[in-house]
Each structure stands twice: as structure tokens, then as C-alpha cells.
Amino acid sequence: ATSDQQLMVGFNRRFSPHAAKMKQLLQGRTGPLCMNMMVNAGSIPSDHWVHDPESGGGRMIGEGCHWIDLMMFLTGAPITKCQAATIGDVPGVTTRNDHAAAVFTFADGSLGTLHYFANGNRAYPKEKLTVFADGKVLELDNFRLLQGFGWSNFKKFKTMRQDKGHQAECLQFVQRIADGGEALIPFDSLWNVTHFSFQADPIAWKRVAADEQTTTLVC
């Protein structure tokens, strides 16, 4: 059955003007992308609700999904595989899955890594994305400055303030509701990102696998 209702998940970073510029520059590429997303997340107390499996789900799922979606937006291809790891279970460490790394393989052959670390310092930028493609490099620094290396027609793009796409996302969503039409982000993309957000958190993925096994046994 079809519906005229709009389903939207707030993956806002793909709506940033920086992401739009990167997408434009990467059009016509001949080879796969190699992407490195570094997140200096900052520490949150282990008893914070965001770490609770039921109410928060964990930071890789609740926050990491945004950068996973951004990488998929840039490739224009779904994720096919994810391999992930957290820091080891050592004395003094109460939360492990906000010190994690995940590697994603995309259907077009592209490769993306997400490093999500909570043990850094606020003096360092929170978000840095580097994209390698066809002998060129794009570097996005904290959604304020985008630089190009090896591009004959592009050197840098800068906004007066950090722009992660929140306003553009809201405006486009309201306009889409008014005008009708396809969802801003296709359902298949929403599902793909959400599914692999769980896989990017090895601890959460074990819970999902256990729940699925229990459901199968009960059925």
C-alpha cells in the first residue's frame, strides 16, 4: 500500500552546505572513495542516559549514525559490510563503545572509516572528514572549512559559523510536506544506515543478535 505521509529521520549532516559542495565536487569520479571520519566526541559520565541500552542505545548508535549517513550520501551507494572494534575491557574503563572504530564497505567499492573517541580534548576539533578520490583530497574541518587538494577549480569553502545542516534539513522537510513528492531520504537508505549503526557498535550488535536468536527460539 502507498501513503502520502512523509517519513524522516534527522540525519542532518547531509544537508550541510559543506556536504552539498563535496557531493558536487565528487560527481563524475571514476574510482571509489576512501573516507576517514574522525570524531573527538568528548567524555560523558557512564551513568548518563545516553549509555543506557534501552533509553539511549549508546553513542555510536545515537550519534554515529549521522556520520555513517554522511559517508553513504557522498558515495551514493548503500553499505554492504561493517567491521568494528572497541577498546579492550581493562580496569578503570567503564564505557567502551564510545571509544570505537568501524570500517564500512559500500556497494560501489568505496571504503569509509569512522573513528569515534571520547578520550580526547575540547581544544581539538570535534569532527574532521577526509575524502580521497581520483588523486584528489577533500578535507572538512568541523563543518566550517572545506579544503580541496588537487582540484583545479576548487581550493576552499568556508562558512561564517559551523553549519551541520539543521536549518536546511528543516526547511526542505517542511517544503516537501507542503509540495508532496518522494521522501528527502529514501526509506532504504534510512534502514541501511540504521542497521549498520548497530553493527558499528559491537556491544550493541551482540545484544541484537542475542535478541534475534531468542525470538527465533521462542517462535
N, C-alpha and C positions, 0 to 999 in steps of 0.2 A: 504494500500500500504506500502511496505517496502522501506527503504532507507539505503544507505551505509554512510550517513552523521552522524557525532557524535554530540550529544547534551550534553553540560557540563555546570554545574553551579559550581562556585568556592567554594564549601563547603570544605575548605582545612583542617580543623582540623582532620577529619577522616583519613587523610594521614600522620599525625604526627607519628613518631616512638613511642611516648608515647601511642597514641591511639591504634596502632598496638599491643603493648605489653599488654595493658589492654584487648583487644579483645582476644588475645591468652590465657591469664590467666583465662578469663571468659568462655572459651569453656568447655563444659561438665557440666556446672552448672545445678543444679536440681530445683532451685527455681527462682522466678522473681528477678529483680534488683530493688534496691531503690537508686536513684541517686539525688544528690544535687549539682547543678551548681551555683556557686556564682561569679558574675561579678561586679567588682569595676570599673565601666565604666568611671568615671570622667565626669565633667560637660562640656557641650558645650552650647554656648550662644543660647538663644531661637530664635534668628533671623537667625541662621545658616541654610544653605540649607537642611541639613540632616533632620531637623524637618518639612520641607515643605511637605505637604501630596502628592503633585504631583511629585516633583523632588527627594525628599529624602525618603519619605514614613514613616519616623520615625525610631528611633534607634532599637526598638525591632524587626522590620521587616528587616531592613538593616544589623543589627549586630546579633540580637538574633537568626536568622536562623542558624548561624554557630553552636551554642551550642545545638540547637534543633536537628540538623542533627547528631551531635556527639553522643548524647544520643540514637538516633534511630540506629546509626551504632553499638553501643555497645550492644543494645538489639537484633538487627537483626529482629525487628518486627515493623510494622507501628504504628503510633499514632492513637488512636481511639477517644480520648476526650481531651479537654483542658478547664481548668478553670483559669481565670486570673483576676488580680486586679491591680489598680494603687493607688498611694497616693491620698488623698482627694483633692477636689477643695477648697483650702484655700487661704486667702490673701497672696500675696507675691510669690506664686508659679506660674510661667508662663508656665512651661512644666511639665506634669505629667507622660506621658507614657515612660519616661526614669527613672522612679522610680517605678518599677513594679515587680510583682511576678506571675509566671504561673506554673500550675501543669498539667503534661501530663500523660495520661494513655495509655499504649501500649497493643497491641493485645495479647502479651504473659503474661499479668498480671503485667508487670513491671510498676514502678512509677518513674517519673522524675520531679524535681522542678527546675525552672530557676529563680534566683533572680538577677535582673538587676537594679543596683543602681548607680545613678550619683552624689550622695551627699557624697561620701567617700573622701579618701585621697590617694595621689600617693604613699605614703610610704608603703601602704598595697598592696599585690599582686593583679594584675588585674583579674586573672582567677584561680579559685580553683574548682576542681571537686572531689567529694567524692562518691564512689560507695560501697554499701553494698550488699553482696551476700553470701548465704550459710554459714553464720557465719564468714565471712571474710570481710575485708575492703581494698579498694584501694583509695589512695589519690594522686591526681595530682596537683602539685603546679606550676602554671604559665608556663606549658609546658617546665619545666626544670628538675623537680624532681618528680618521681613517686615512692610512697612508698606502700608496702604491709603489712597488719597486719593480722596474722592468716594463712599465706601461708608458708608451709614447705619448698618450693623450690624458694621462692622469697622474697627479702627484699626491694631492691630499684633499680631503673634505673634512671640514670642521664645523661643529655647531657651537653656538654661544654657551649652551649648557648641555648636560647629559640628556640624551633623548633615547629612551628604550622603547619607544613606540606606543606608549599607553594612550596618548591622546589620539593618534592616528587610528589606532585599533577601535577605540570607542566611536569615533566619528564615522568610520567606514561601516561599523556594525549597525549603527542607528540608520545610516543611509540605506544599507542593504535591507533592513527590515521595512523601511518606507517604500523602497523601489521593488523589492522582491528579487528573486533570482537565486542562483546557486550559493551555497554556504561559502563564507570567506575562506575557511579552511575545510577541505573535503573531509568527510567522516572517516574515510580510510586512512587519511594522514593523522587525524586525531587518535584513532585506535593504534596505529603503528607507533607513534611517539609514546603514548601511554604504556603500551605493552613493553617496549624496550626501556622505559624509565624504571620499571620494576626489575627488569633483568640487569640494569646498571647498578642496582643495589643488591649485592649477593646475599645479604642477610634477609632482606625482604623477599627476595626471589625464593629462598628456601621455605619461607612461610607460605608463599603462594603455591609452591609445588606440593607442600605437605597438605594444604587445604584441598587441592585438586585431587590428591591421592585419597584423602579421607572421603571426599564427595563421591569418588568413583567406587570406593568400597561400600559406602552406605547405599548407593544406588544399586 
